[in-house]
Amino acid sequence: MRQVILTVPDEQYAPLMKVVKSLPFSIKAKAVAPPKPIPKPYTPEQQAWVDDFREALHEVELHQQGKIQLQTLDEYIHELRNNSDEEL
């Protein structure tokens, strides 16, 4: 007896299994999930961005829970203008 392993796109799996099950000889077929790809490590710049983004999401969650008050857009623009004036 021989073994055949096929990798099939998800959308083609069901039609292929119909064909396999219709063959005139005995077949043992079982679906196996493909291995999860190993994620590439982030560069330091990417990791810093991810960390900042996670922190921002955490702050949004706290704001939605009413635990902190976030700056309004006007307050943020005012802060940016004040900081740019100080740098001149």
C-alpha positions in Angstrom: 0.0 0.0 0.0 1.2 3.5 -0.8 0.4 6.9 0.8 -0.3 10.1 -1.2 -0.3 13.5 0.5 -2.0 16.4 -1.3 -2.1 20.0 -0.5 -5.3 21.5 -1.8 -6.7 25.0 -1.6 -9.6 25.2 0.9 -12.2 26.0 -1.8 -11.2 22.9 -3.8 -11.2 20.5 -0.8 -14.9 19.5 -0.9 -15.0 18.7 -4.7 -11.7 16.7 -4.4 -13.1 14.7 -1.5 -16.2 13.8 -3.5 -14.0 12.4 -6.3 -11.7 10.5 -3.8 -14.7 8.9 -2.1 -16.2 7.9 -5.4 -13.2 5.8 -6.4 -13.9 2.0 -6.6 -11.3 0.9 -4.1 -10.9 1.4 -0.4 -9.4 4.7 0.7 -8.7 6.1 4.1 -9.0 9.9 3.8 -8.4 12.3 6.6 -8.1 16.1 6.6 -5.1 17.5 8.2 -4.6 21.3 8.8 -1.5 22.7 7.2 1.2 23.7 9.6 1.1 27.3 10.7 3.8 29.4 9.2 6.5 30.6 11.6 6.2 34.4 11.8 9.4 36.3 11.0 10.8 38.3 13.9 10.2 42.0 13.7 12.9 44.5 13.1 13.5 46.9 16.0 11.6 49.6 14.2 8.7 47.4 13.5 8.7 46.1 17.1 8.6 49.7 18.4 5.7 50.5 16.1 3.8 47.3 17.3 4.5 48.2 20.9 3.2 51.8 20.4 0.1 50.5 18.6 -0.7 48.0 21.4 -0.3 50.8 24.0 -2.6 53.0 22.0 -5.2 50.2 21.7 -5.0 49.6 25.5 -5.6 53.4 26.1 -8.6 53.3 23.8 -10.0 50.3 25.8 -9.4 52.2 29.1 -11.1 55.2 27.6 -14.1 53.1 26.5 -14.4 51.7 30.1 -14.4 55.3 31.4 -11.1 54.8 33.3 -9.1 57.5 31.5 -9.9 60.6 29.5 -8.2 61.0 26.2 -7.1 64.3 24.6 -9.5 65.9 22.1 -8.2 66.7 18.6 -8.2 70.4 19.5 -6.1 69.7 22.6 -3.6 67.7 20.5 -3.3 70.3 17.8 -2.8 73.0 20.5 0.0 70.8 22.0 1.6 70.3 18.6 1.6 74.1 17.9 3.1 74.9 21.4 5.8 72.3 20.9 6.7 73.6 17.4 6.9 77.2 18.8 9.3 76.1 21.5 11.6 74.4 19.0 12.1 77.7 17.0 
